[in-house]
């Protein structure tokens, strides 16, 4: 018996672990089973958002049904923490008579340690473990500098990544063929281990699960939005992005599928900003950059800054200021709208993520770790590599050329990217009737009307910006 262990790769198509496990064997060859491990306590320790957990479990349900139609049974193990996984998995392997385990490589440190312990435990039973790259187009470690080190700045990484992809190429593998008669599948909601601690398992109507839905979104974006992406992606009131991030984070679609579909749509792979479609491809490369960093710089999984000297920054941990930011009570309309949107929907537009992260770290001078954790606790697309990378980029502690003086002005950002105030009015209803010229600085207009339902700005941005820059200037360089 061969066993394939699904993790953040909840798909049949372009799944290296599943394909390697099934191989080219027919139904009369060595049987195949599948596994998903549910770890509620560990998920909470990793700040997994309830909406993300619900999304993942709904996809596991859909995946189990799809596998059952192929004659492959999906086994579910519930263990509270990763520490319990090796013993539980070893017991399942004994029960099923497993001789080989296949899984796609995990990139987070706790998950890598778990997998190392699994390898050791299964070796005692003479079960071989096979770890494959299913999370990136190019495996971590493939794109390095001439001195065999990880790139510390994105742009040269992007150029090297494109060159490596030209050299290596890639193949999209289809879902495996049926391996026997269709099997029954019991929905998660009917199982005894689904309890209040585990939470809801039915899909959120705003985020349908399934590979077909992920592919539908991908092709709709490529048909309708990718050519204008560079002009529309920064405006949160517009449908200018692919909205694929939850599906990529859960592995319902692979980054290789995205690149392949883009190439097919354009008749080739764009190589520079001057070519249509490159701006979106570059976003996929950013995703690769942060995932490679997470593997090659383990400290990123341990709450450490990428730039060691920035550990000495005198960050604030002010709980009242942090709560105002979390709840959208900062007095800066674009920040408040973004945070209220996140709290209500579990998703935030990328431009808004940069604005609110800059505000927390550079205006309120609050430690980026608090923001990183809060995002993970709310986002349906919560992903350690992308979330940590984005927060450290905004905070000035991450992989960037010279970020300490980059401080977003929340007022001008709102004026530039929500000029009519459509997004702000949707989420900050106190400002719904404020005239457009005053919307992003509404306080004088509100005072003139005798209205006090919207908070005054928490800080003076100009002064807070200078404090943030001084924080970095006074750091001792290594």
Order of alpha helices (4+ residues) and beta strands (2+ residues): beta-alpha-beta-alpha-alpha-beta-alpha-beta-alpha-beta-alpha-alpha-alpha-alpha-alpha-alpha-alpha-alpha-alpha-alpha-alpha-alpha-alpha-alpha-alpha
